[in-house]
């Protein structure tokens, strides 16, 4: 199976963003490392897994990707 041949399902083709996460340490039940936003080339060090997730969330909000919220009504109900 050639994984490189199917470019239609890549995150960028669907409007997503790509990040490279390098974990240098695991301490206090969390990760510390560097995250690079591949579309812009920006790199930033993060001190916890929560901070890393916050940075990803912030980046996707910057480019206007839709976000779900806890107060939204589901569009379809599971049976």
PyMOL Python script that loads the backbone (N, CA, C, O; Angstrom):
from pymol import cmd

cmd.read_pdbstr("""\
ATOM      1  N   UNK A   1       0.851  -1.188   0.000  1.00  0.00           N
ATOM      2  CA  UNK A   1       0.000   0.000   0.000  1.00  0.00           C
ATOM      3  C   UNK A   1       0.887   1.239   0.000  1.00  0.00           C
ATOM      4  O   UNK A   1       1.763   1.377   0.854  1.00  0.00           O
ATOM      5  N   UNK A   2       0.669   2.117  -0.929  1.00  0.00           N
ATOM      6  CA  UNK A   2       1.452   3.335  -1.040  1.00  0.00           C
ATOM      7  C   UNK A   2       0.720   4.458  -0.326  1.00  0.00           C
ATOM      8  O   UNK A   2      -0.285   4.963  -0.826  1.00  0.00           O
ATOM      9  N   UNK A   3       1.212   4.848   0.831  1.00  0.00           N
ATOM     10  CA  UNK A   3       0.528   5.868   1.640  1.00  0.00           C
ATOM     11  C   UNK A   3       0.648   7.259   1.043  1.00  0.00           C
ATOM     12  O   UNK A   3      -0.216   8.103   1.281  1.00  0.00           O
ATOM     13  N   UNK A   4       1.692   7.517   0.277  1.00  0.00           N
ATOM     14  CA  UNK A   4       1.899   8.846  -0.280  1.00  0.00           C
ATOM     15  C   UNK A   4       1.018   9.160  -1.474  1.00  0.00           C
ATOM     16  O   UNK A   4       0.973  10.311  -1.907  1.00  0.00           O
ATOM     17  N   UNK A   5       0.318   8.179  -2.023  1.00  0.00           N
ATOM     18  CA  UNK A   5      -0.460   8.409  -3.235  1.00  0.00           C
ATOM     19  C   UNK A   5      -1.822   9.036  -2.966  1.00  0.00           C
ATOM     20  O   UNK A   5      -2.409   9.615  -3.880  1.00  0.00           O
ATOM     21  N   UNK A   6      -2.336   8.944  -1.768  1.00  0.00           N
ATOM     22  CA  UNK A   6      -3.668   9.467  -1.464  1.00  0.00           C
ATOM     23  C   UNK A   6      -3.549  10.823  -0.794  1.00  0.00           C
ATOM     24  O   UNK A   6      -3.556  10.917   0.433  1.00  0.00           O
ATOM     25  N   UNK A   7      -3.441  11.878  -1.600  1.00  0.00           N
ATOM     26  CA  UNK A   7      -3.278  13.215  -1.043  1.00  0.00           C
ATOM     27  C   UNK A   7      -4.606  13.887  -0.746  1.00  0.00           C
ATOM     28  O   UNK A   7      -4.622  14.937  -0.102  1.00  0.00           O
ATOM     29  N   UNK A   8      -5.720  13.321  -1.192  1.00  0.00           N
ATOM     30  CA  UNK A   8      -7.016  13.977  -0.984  1.00  0.00           C
ATOM     31  C   UNK A   8      -7.469  13.910   0.471  1.00  0.00           C
ATOM     32  O   UNK A   8      -8.338  14.687   0.867  1.00  0.00           O
ATOM     33  N   UNK A   9      -6.913  13.012   1.277  1.00  0.00           N
ATOM     34  CA  UNK A   9      -7.357  12.904   2.661  1.00  0.00           C
ATOM     35  C   UNK A   9      -6.351  13.491   3.651  1.00  0.00           C
ATOM     36  O   UNK A   9      -6.479  13.273   4.856  1.00  0.00           O
ATOM     37  N   UNK A  10      -5.363  14.227   3.167  1.00  0.00           N
ATOM     38  CA  UNK A  10      -4.406  14.847   4.075  1.00  0.00           C
ATOM     39  C   UNK A  10      -5.078  15.997   4.800  1.00  0.00           C
ATOM     40  O   UNK A  10      -6.000  16.606   4.258  1.00  0.00           O
ATOM     41  N   UNK A  11      -4.630  16.318   6.036  1.00  0.00           N
ATOM     42  CA  UNK A  11      -5.257  17.407   6.783  1.00  0.00           C
ATOM     43  C   UNK A  11      -5.272  18.734   6.038  1.00  0.00           C
ATOM     44  O   UNK A  11      -6.257  19.467   6.125  1.00  0.00           O
ATOM     45  N   UNK A  12      -4.195  19.070   5.299  1.00  0.00           N
ATOM     46  CA  UNK A  12      -4.161  20.341   4.582  1.00  0.00           C
ATOM     47  C   UNK A  12      -5.212  20.393   3.496  1.00  0.00           C
ATOM     48  O   UNK A  12      -5.817  21.442   3.273  1.00  0.00           O
ATOM     49  N   UNK A  13      -5.443  19.272   2.809  1.00  0.00           N
ATOM     50  CA  UNK A  13      -6.448  19.245   1.745  1.00  0.00           C
ATOM     51  C   UNK A  13      -7.849  19.434   2.309  1.00  0.00           C
ATOM     52  O   UNK A  13      -8.739  19.910   1.605  1.00  0.00           O
ATOM     53  N   UNK A  14      -8.053  19.069   3.564  1.00  0.00           N
ATOM     54  CA  UNK A  14      -9.362  19.210   4.190  1.00  0.00           C
ATOM     55  C   UNK A  14      -9.454  20.494   4.998  1.00  0.00           C
ATOM     56  O   UNK A  14     -10.451  20.702   5.690  1.00  0.00           O
ATOM     57  N   UNK A  15      -8.456  21.360   4.936  1.00  0.00           N
ATOM     58  CA  UNK A  15      -8.508  22.626   5.647  1.00  0.00           C
ATOM     59  C   UNK A  15      -7.893  22.578   7.023  1.00  0.00           C
ATOM     60  O   UNK A  15      -8.049  23.531   7.785  1.00  0.00           O
ATOM     61  N   UNK A  16      -7.200  21.510   7.378  1.00  0.00           N
ATOM     62  CA  UNK A  16      -6.577  21.380   8.687  1.00  0.00           C
ATOM     63  C   UNK A  16      -5.218  22.039   8.740  1.00  0.00           C
ATOM     64  O   UNK A  16      -4.744  22.595   7.749  1.00  0.00           O
ATOM     65  N   UNK A  17      -4.604  21.976   9.885  1.00  0.00           N
ATOM     66  CA  UNK A  17      -3.268  22.505  10.088  1.00  0.00           C
ATOM     67  C   UNK A  17      -2.367  21.362  10.540  1.00  0.00           C
ATOM     68  O   UNK A  17      -2.846  20.379  11.106  1.00  0.00           O
ATOM     69  N   UNK A  18      -1.074  21.485  10.295  1.00  0.00           N
ATOM     70  CA  UNK A  18      -0.117  20.437  10.634  1.00  0.00           C
ATOM     71  C   UNK A  18       0.882  20.943  11.665  1.00  0.00           C
ATOM     72  O   UNK A  18       1.370  22.070  11.580  1.00  0.00           O
ATOM     73  N   UNK A  19       1.175  20.093  12.635  1.00  0.00           N
ATOM     74  CA  UNK A  19       2.096  20.430  13.704  1.00  0.00           C
ATOM     75  C   UNK A  19       3.089  19.289  13.885  1.00  0.00           C
ATOM     76  O   UNK A  19       2.737  18.116  13.760  1.00  0.00           O
ATOM     77  N   UNK A  20       4.324  19.647  14.178  1.00  0.00           N
ATOM     78  CA  UNK A  20       5.351  18.671  14.515  1.00  0.00           C
ATOM     79  C   UNK A  20       5.641  18.847  15.996  1.00  0.00           C
ATOM     80  O   UNK A  20       6.083  19.913  16.424  1.00  0.00           O
ATOM     81  N   UNK A  21       5.394  17.806  16.778  1.00  0.00           N
ATOM     82  CA  UNK A  21       5.597  17.858  18.227  1.00  0.00           C
ATOM     83  C   UNK A  21       6.818  17.024  18.565  1.00  0.00           C
ATOM     84  O   UNK A  21       6.888  15.844  18.220  1.00  0.00           O
ATOM     85  N   UNK A  22       7.783  17.640  19.242  1.00  0.00           N
ATOM     86  CA  UNK A  22       8.968  16.939  19.716  1.00  0.00           C
ATOM     87  C   UNK A  22       8.947  16.975  21.231  1.00  0.00           C
ATOM     88  O   UNK A  22       9.022  18.043  21.838  1.00  0.00           O
ATOM     89  N   UNK A  23       8.843  15.797  21.840  1.00  0.00           N
ATOM     90  CA  UNK A  23       8.815  15.690  23.294  1.00  0.00           C
ATOM     91  C   UNK A  23      10.224  15.402  23.776  1.00  0.00           C
ATOM     92  O   UNK A  23      10.830  14.403  23.387  1.00  0.00           O
ATOM     93  N   UNK A  24      10.747  16.285  24.632  1.00  0.00           N
ATOM     94  CA  UNK A  24      12.104  16.109  25.171  1.00  0.00           C
ATOM     95  C   UNK A  24      12.097  15.426  26.531  1.00  0.00           C
ATOM     96  O   UNK A  24      13.004  14.658  26.850  1.00  0.00           O
ATOM     97  N   UNK A  25      11.084  15.702  27.322  1.00  0.00           N
ATOM     98  CA  UNK A  25      11.025  15.152  28.679  1.00  0.00           C
ATOM     99  C   UNK A  25       9.587  14.784  29.028  1.00  0.00           C
ATOM    100  O   UNK A  25       8.630  15.359  28.510  1.00  0.00           O
ATOM    101  N   UNK A  26       9.471  13.818  29.912  1.00  0.00           N
ATOM    102  CA  UNK A  26       8.181  13.524  30.528  1.00  0.00           C
ATOM    103  C   UNK A  26       8.408  13.633  32.026  1.00  0.00           C
ATOM    104  O   UNK A  26       9.156  12.855  32.618  1.00  0.00           O
ATOM    105  N   UNK A  27       7.751  14.607  32.622  1.00  0.00           N
ATOM    106  CA  UNK A  27       7.935  14.868  34.047  1.00  0.00           C
ATOM    107  C   UNK A  27       6.598  15.280  34.640  1.00  0.00           C
ATOM    108  O   UNK A  27       5.819  15.976  33.989  1.00  0.00           O
ATOM    109  N   UNK A  28       6.324  14.854  35.875  1.00  0.00           N
ATOM    110  CA  UNK A  28       5.063  15.187  36.551  1.00  0.00           C
ATOM    111  C   UNK A  28       3.852  14.772  35.722  1.00  0.00           C
ATOM    112  O   UNK A  28       2.876  15.517  35.628  1.00  0.00           O
ATOM    113  N   UNK A  29       3.912  13.600  35.128  1.00  0.00           N
ATOM    114  CA  UNK A  29       2.812  13.048  34.330  1.00  0.00           C
ATOM    115  C   UNK A  29       2.445  13.927  33.139  1.00  0.00           C
ATOM    116  O   UNK A  29       1.291  13.920  32.711  1.00  0.00           O
ATOM    117  N   UNK A  30       3.394  14.681  32.595  1.00  0.00           N
ATOM    118  CA  UNK A  30       3.122  15.552  31.467  1.00  0.00           C
ATOM    119  C   UNK A  30       4.346  15.603  30.556  1.00  0.00           C
ATOM    120  O   UNK A  30       5.424  15.130  30.916  1.00  0.00           O
ATOM    121  N   UNK A  31       4.163  16.185  29.369  1.00  0.00           N
ATOM    122  CA  UNK A  31       5.241  16.310  28.389  1.00  0.00           C
ATOM    123  C   UNK A  31       5.805  17.719  28.388  1.00  0.00           C
ATOM    124  O   UNK A  31       5.092  18.688  28.650  1.00  0.00           O
ATOM    125  N   UNK A  32       7.092  17.822  28.089  1.00  0.00           N
ATOM    126  CA  UNK A  32       7.747  19.093  27.826  1.00  0.00           C
ATOM    127  C   UNK A  32       8.496  18.937  26.511  1.00  0.00           C
ATOM    128  O   UNK A  32       9.107  17.899  26.258  1.00  0.00           O
ATOM    129  N   UNK A  33       8.449  19.965  25.680  1.00  0.00           N
ATOM    130  CA  UNK A  33       9.120  19.876  24.394  1.00  0.00           C
ATOM    131  C   UNK A  33       8.883  21.095  23.534  1.00  0.00           C
ATOM    132  O   UNK A  33       8.691  22.204  24.032  1.00  0.00           O
ATOM    133  N   UNK A  34       8.899  20.866  22.218  1.00  0.00           N
ATOM    134  CA  UNK A  34       8.749  21.938  21.231  1.00  0.00           C
ATOM    135  C   UNK A  34       7.646  21.542  20.257  1.00  0.00           C
ATOM    136  O   UNK A  34       7.540  20.385  19.850  1.00  0.00           O
ATOM    137  N   UNK A  35       6.834  22.518  19.895  1.00  0.00           N
ATOM    138  CA  UNK A  35       5.828  22.305  18.854  1.00  0.00           C
ATOM    139  C   UNK A  35       6.124  23.276  17.720  1.00  0.00           C
ATOM    140  O   UNK A  35       6.388  24.456  17.947  1.00  0.00           O
ATOM    141  N   UNK A  36       6.075  22.756  16.485  1.00  0.00           N
ATOM    142  CA  UNK A  36       6.296  23.590  15.306  1.00  0.00           C
ATOM    143  C   UNK A  36       5.037  23.565  14.450  1.00  0.00           C
ATOM    144  O   UNK A  36       4.533  22.499  14.098  1.00  0.00           O
ATOM    145  N   UNK A  37       4.544  24.736  14.126  1.00  0.00           N
ATOM    146  CA  UNK A  37       3.400  24.886  13.235  1.00  0.00           C
ATOM    147  C   UNK A  37       3.969  24.849  11.826  1.00  0.00           C
ATOM    148  O   UNK A  37       4.617  25.805  11.399  1.00  0.00           O
ATOM    149  N   UNK A  38       3.740  23.769  11.099  1.00  0.00           N
ATOM    150  CA  UNK A  38       4.412  23.546   9.828  1.00  0.00           C
ATOM    151  C   UNK A  38       4.010  24.534   8.745  1.00  0.00           C
ATOM    152  O   UNK A  38       4.833  24.862   7.890  1.00  0.00           O
ATOM    153  N   UNK A  39       2.787  25.015   8.750  1.00  0.00           N
ATOM    154  CA  UNK A  39       2.351  25.965   7.719  1.00  0.00           C
ATOM    155  C   UNK A  39       3.055  27.315   7.847  1.00  0.00           C
ATOM    156  O   UNK A  39       3.277  27.988   6.841  1.00  0.00           O
ATOM    157  N   UNK A  40       3.406  27.719   9.060  1.00  0.00           N
ATOM    158  CA  UNK A  40       4.045  29.027   9.250  1.00  0.00           C
ATOM    159  C   UNK A  40       5.517  28.926   9.605  1.00  0.00           C
ATOM    160  O   UNK A  40       6.253  29.902   9.463  1.00  0.00           O
ATOM    161  N   UNK A  41       5.961  27.758  10.066  1.00  0.00           N
ATOM    162  CA  UNK A  41       7.351  27.588  10.484  1.00  0.00           C
ATOM    163  C   UNK A  41       7.615  28.035  11.914  1.00  0.00           C
ATOM    164  O   UNK A  41       8.740  27.915  12.400  1.00  0.00           O
ATOM    165  N   UNK A  42       6.592  28.550  12.597  1.00  0.00           N
ATOM    166  CA  UNK A  42       6.777  29.013  13.980  1.00  0.00           C
ATOM    167  C   UNK A  42       7.046  27.833  14.911  1.00  0.00           C
ATOM    168  O   UNK A  42       6.444  26.768  14.778  1.00  0.00           O
ATOM    169  N   UNK A  43       7.970  28.045  15.861  1.00  0.00           N
ATOM    170  CA  UNK A  43       8.274  27.035  16.881  1.00  0.00           C
ATOM    171  C   UNK A  43       8.123  27.672  18.254  1.00  0.00           C
ATOM    172  O   UNK A  43       8.456  28.841  18.449  1.00  0.00           O
ATOM    173  N   UNK A  44       7.616  26.887  19.205  1.00  0.00           N
ATOM    174  CA  UNK A  44       7.516  27.379  20.574  1.00  0.00           C
ATOM    175  C   UNK A  44       7.664  26.201  21.532  1.00  0.00           C
ATOM    176  O   UNK A  44       7.173  25.102  21.275  1.00  0.00           O
ATOM    177  N   UNK A  45       8.351  26.458  22.639  1.00  0.00           N
ATOM    178  CA  UNK A  45       8.514  25.436  23.672  1.00  0.00           C
ATOM    179  C   UNK A  45       7.241  25.375  24.514  1.00  0.00           C
ATOM    180  O   UNK A  45       6.629  26.404  24.799  1.00  0.00           O
ATOM    181  N   UNK A  46       6.850  24.172  24.908  1.00  0.00           N
ATOM    182  CA  UNK A  46       5.706  24.026  25.806  1.00  0.00           C
ATOM    183  C   UNK A  46       6.160  23.305  27.067  1.00  0.00           C
ATOM    184  O   UNK A  46       7.075  22.482  27.035  1.00  0.00           O
ATOM    185  N   UNK A  47       5.501  23.631  28.184  1.00  0.00           N
ATOM    186  CA  UNK A  47       5.901  23.105  29.487  1.00  0.00           C
ATOM    187  C   UNK A  47       4.990  22.009  30.003  1.00  0.00           C
ATOM    188  O   UNK A  47       5.294  21.368  31.009  1.00  0.00           O
ATOM    189  N   UNK A  48       3.864  21.786  29.315  1.00  0.00           N
ATOM    190  CA  UNK A  48       2.940  20.731  29.744  1.00  0.00           C
ATOM    191  C   UNK A  48       2.103  20.307  28.544  1.00  0.00           C
ATOM    192  O   UNK A  48       2.015  21.017  27.542  1.00  0.00           O
ATOM    193  N   UNK A  49       1.498  19.144  28.670  1.00  0.00           N
ATOM    194  CA  UNK A  49       0.620  18.661  27.610  1.00  0.00           C
ATOM    195  C   UNK A  49      -0.556  19.610  27.428  1.00  0.00           C
ATOM    196  O   UNK A  49      -0.974  19.871  26.300  1.00  0.00           O
ATOM    197  N   UNK A  50      -1.087  20.123  28.521  1.00  0.00           N
ATOM    198  CA  UNK A  50      -2.203  21.063  28.441  1.00  0.00           C
ATOM    199  C   UNK A  50      -1.799  22.331  27.691  1.00  0.00           C
ATOM    200  O   UNK A  50      -2.564  22.838  26.871  1.00  0.00           O
ATOM    201  N   UNK A  51      -0.606  22.843  27.969  1.00  0.00           N
ATOM    202  CA  UNK A  51      -0.139  24.026  27.254  1.00  0.00           C
ATOM    203  C   UNK A  51       0.028  23.736  25.765  1.00  0.00           C
ATOM    204  O   UNK A  51      -0.291  24.588  24.936  1.00  0.00           O
ATOM    205  N   UNK A  52       0.523  22.549  25.411  1.00  0.00           N
ATOM    206  CA  UNK A  52       0.674  22.158  24.014  1.00  0.00           C
ATOM    207  C   UNK A  52      -0.693  22.153  23.316  1.00  0.00           C
ATOM    208  O   UNK A  52      -0.836  22.675  22.210  1.00  0.00           O
ATOM    209  N   UNK A  53      -1.683  21.563  23.967  1.00  0.00           N
ATOM    210  CA  UNK A  53      -3.029  21.533  23.391  1.00  0.00           C
ATOM    211  C   UNK A  53      -3.608  22.942  23.243  1.00  0.00           C
ATOM    212  O   UNK A  53      -4.293  23.240  22.265  1.00  0.00           O
ATOM    213  N   UNK A  54      -3.329  23.799  24.216  1.00  0.00           N
ATOM    214  CA  UNK A  54      -3.785  25.189  24.135  1.00  0.00           C
ATOM    215  C   UNK A  54      -3.140  25.901  22.940  1.00  0.00           C
ATOM    216  O   UNK A  54      -3.810  26.668  22.248  1.00  0.00           O
ATOM    217  N   UNK A  55      -1.860  25.658  22.691  1.00  0.00           N
ATOM    218  CA  UNK A  55      -1.173  26.278  21.558  1.00  0.00           C
ATOM    219  C   UNK A  55      -1.772  25.815  20.227  1.00  0.00           C
ATOM    220  O   UNK A  55      -1.943  26.616  19.308  1.00  0.00           O
ATOM    221  N   UNK A  56      -2.089  24.530  20.127  1.00  0.00           N
ATOM    222  CA  UNK A  56      -2.719  24.010  18.911  1.00  0.00           C
ATOM    223  C   UNK A  56      -4.094  24.638  18.728  1.00  0.00           C
ATOM    224  O   UNK A  56      -4.450  25.038  17.619  1.00  0.00           O
ATOM    225  N   UNK A  57      -4.868  24.728  19.803  1.00  0.00           N
ATOM    226  CA  UNK A  57      -6.194  25.333  19.743  1.00  0.00           C
ATOM    227  C   UNK A  57      -6.096  26.794  19.307  1.00  0.00           C
ATOM    228  O   UNK A  57      -6.872  27.253  18.469  1.00  0.00           O
ATOM    229  N   UNK A  58      -5.145  27.513  19.875  1.00  0.00           N
ATOM    230  CA  UNK A  58      -4.951  28.922  19.531  1.00  0.00           C
ATOM    231  C   UNK A  58      -4.597  29.079  18.057  1.00  0.00           C
ATOM    232  O   UNK A  58      -5.101  29.987  17.395  1.00  0.00           O
ATOM    233  N   UNK A  59      -3.744  28.212  17.541  1.00  0.00           N
ATOM    234  CA  UNK A  59      -3.344  28.289  16.137  1.00  0.00           C
ATOM    235  C   UNK A  59      -4.525  28.027  15.206  1.00  0.00           C
ATOM    236  O   UNK A  59      -4.682  28.720  14.200  1.00  0.00           O
ATOM    237  N   UNK A  60      -5.350  27.042  15.528  1.00  0.00           N
ATOM    238  CA  UNK A  60      -6.487  26.745  14.661  1.00  0.00           C
ATOM    239  C   UNK A  60      -7.544  27.847  14.720  1.00  0.00           C
ATOM    240  O   UNK A  60      -8.246  28.080  13.736  1.00  0.00           O
ATOM    241  N   UNK A  61      -7.666  28.522  15.853  1.00  0.00           N
ATOM    242  CA  UNK A  61      -8.582  29.661  15.930  1.00  0.00           C
ATOM    243  C   UNK A  61      -8.064  30.829  15.093  1.00  0.00           C
ATOM    244  O   UNK A  61      -8.855  31.560  14.497  1.00  0.00           O
ATOM    245  N   UNK A  62      -6.740  31.011  15.044  1.00  0.00           N
ATOM    246  CA  UNK A  62      -6.137  32.088  14.249  1.00  0.00           C
ATOM    247  C   UNK A  62      -6.496  31.977  12.782  1.00  0.00           C
ATOM    248  O   UNK A  62      -6.740  32.985  12.119  1.00  0.00           O
ATOM    249  N   UNK A  63      -6.530  30.746  12.268  1.00  0.00           N
ATOM    250  CA  UNK A  63      -6.812  30.559  10.847  1.00  0.00           C
ATOM    251  C   UNK A  63      -8.299  30.374  10.566  1.00  0.00           C
ATOM    252  O   UNK A  63      -8.691  30.163   9.418  1.00  0.00           O
ATOM    253  N   UNK A  64      -9.123  30.450  11.595  1.00  0.00           N
ATOM    254  CA  UNK A  64     -10.564  30.437  11.414  1.00  0.00           C
ATOM    255  C   UNK A  64     -11.193  29.067  11.238  1.00  0.00           C
ATOM    256  O   UNK A  64     -12.278  28.965  10.665  1.00  0.00           O
ATOM    257  N   UNK A  65     -10.547  28.012  11.713  1.00  0.00           N
ATOM    258  CA  UNK A  65     -11.169  26.696  11.641  1.00  0.00           C
ATOM    259  C   UNK A  65     -12.321  26.626  12.635  1.00  0.00           C
ATOM    260  O   UNK A  65     -12.224  27.188  13.726  1.00  0.00           O
ATOM    261  N   UNK A  66     -13.401  25.953  12.282  1.00  0.00           N
ATOM    262  CA  UNK A  66     -14.552  25.881  13.187  1.00  0.00           C
ATOM    263  C   UNK A  66     -14.230  25.082  14.444  1.00  0.00           C
ATOM    264  O   UNK A  66     -13.508  24.087  14.390  1.00  0.00           O
ATOM    265  N   UNK A  67     -14.767  25.521  15.562  1.00  0.00           N
ATOM    266  CA  UNK A  67     -14.592  24.844  16.839  1.00  0.00           C
ATOM    267  C   UNK A  67     -15.948  24.458  17.407  1.00  0.00           C
ATOM    268  O   UNK A  67     -16.922  25.201  17.288  1.00  0.00           O
ATOM    269  N   UNK A  68     -15.994  23.311  18.011  1.00  0.00           N
ATOM    270  CA  UNK A  68     -17.205  22.895  18.719  1.00  0.00           C
ATOM    271  C   UNK A  68     -17.184  23.498  20.112  1.00  0.00           C
ATOM    272  O   UNK A  68     -16.120  23.817  20.644  1.00  0.00           O
ATOM    273  N   UNK A  69     -18.343  23.651  20.690  1.00  0.00           N
ATOM    274  CA  UNK A  69     -18.399  24.134  22.063  1.00  0.00           C
ATOM    275  C   UNK A  69     -19.336  23.241  22.858  1.00  0.00           C
ATOM    276  O   UNK A  69     -20.150  22.517  22.285  1.00  0.00           O
ATOM    277  N   UNK A  70     -19.221  23.295  24.169  1.00  0.00           N
ATOM    278  CA  UNK A  70     -20.050  22.469  25.040  1.00  0.00           C
ATOM    279  C   UNK A  70     -21.513  22.881  24.976  1.00  0.00           C
ATOM    280  O   UNK A  70     -22.391  22.074  25.280  1.00  0.00           O
ATOM    281  N   UNK A  71     -21.791  24.107  24.591  1.00  0.00           N
ATOM    282  CA  UNK A  71     -23.169  24.589  24.587  1.00  0.00           C
ATOM    283  C   UNK A  71     -23.890  24.321  23.266  1.00  0.00           C
ATOM    284  O   UNK A  71     -25.090  24.581  23.174  1.00  0.00           O
ATOM    285  N   UNK A  72     -23.207  23.814  22.246  1.00  0.00           N
ATOM    286  CA  UNK A  72     -23.842  23.547  20.960  1.00  0.00           C
ATOM    287  C   UNK A  72     -24.758  22.332  21.043  1.00  0.00           C
ATOM    288  O   UNK A  72     -24.467  21.358  21.739  1.00  0.00           O
ATOM    289  N   UNK A  73     -25.862  22.412  20.323  1.00  0.00           N
ATOM    290  CA  UNK A  73     -26.779  21.285  20.228  1.00  0.00           C
ATOM    291  C   UNK A  73     -26.220  20.304  19.197  1.00  0.00           C
ATOM    292  O   UNK A  73     -25.717  20.718  18.153  1.00  0.00           O
ATOM    293  N   UNK A  74     -26.309  19.019  19.487  1.00  0.00           N
ATOM    294  CA  UNK A  74     -25.862  18.043  18.476  1.00  0.00           C
ATOM    295  C   UNK A  74     -26.763  18.096  17.254  1.00  0.00           C
ATOM    296  O   UNK A  74     -27.969  18.305  17.378  1.00  0.00           O
ATOM    297  N   UNK A  75     -26.172  17.903  16.054  1.00  0.00           N
ATOM    298  CA  UNK A  75     -26.938  17.963  14.822  1.00  0.00           C
ATOM    299  C   UNK A  75     -27.765  16.709  14.600  1.00  0.00           C
ATOM    300  O   UNK A  75     -28.816  16.761  13.961  1.00  0.00           O
ATOM    301  N   UNK A  76     -27.301  15.586  15.121  1.00  0.00           N
ATOM    302  CA  UNK A  76     -28.071  14.360  15.020  1.00  0.00           C
ATOM    303  C   UNK A  76     -27.922  13.596  16.314  1.00  0.00           C
ATOM    304  O   UNK A  76     -26.870  13.628  16.952  1.00  0.00           O
ATOM    305  N   UNK A  77     -28.975  12.914  16.694  1.00  0.00           N
ATOM    306  CA  UNK A  77     -28.947  12.153  17.947  1.00  0.00           C
ATOM    307  C   UNK A  77     -28.667  10.699  17.648  1.00  0.00           C
ATOM    308  O   UNK A  77     -29.212  10.125  16.705  1.00  0.00           O
ATOM    309  N   UNK A  78     -27.803  10.105  18.470  1.00  0.00           N
ATOM    310  CA  UNK A  78     -27.505   8.676  18.331  1.00  0.00           C
ATOM    311  C   UNK A  78     -28.668   7.872  18.863  1.00  0.00           C
ATOM    312  O   UNK A  78     -29.289   8.235  19.862  1.00  0.00           O
ATOM    313  N   UNK A  79     -28.953   6.793  18.197  1.00  0.00           N
ATOM    314  CA  UNK A  79     -30.073   5.926  18.621  1.00  0.00           C
ATOM    315  C   UNK A  79     -29.529   4.710  19.311  1.00  0.00           C
ATOM    316  O   UNK A  79     -30.297   3.851  19.746  1.00  0.00           O
TER     317      UNK A  79
END
""", "prot")
cmd.dss("prot")
cmd.show_as("cartoon", "prot")
cmd.util.cbc("prot")
cmd.orient("prot")
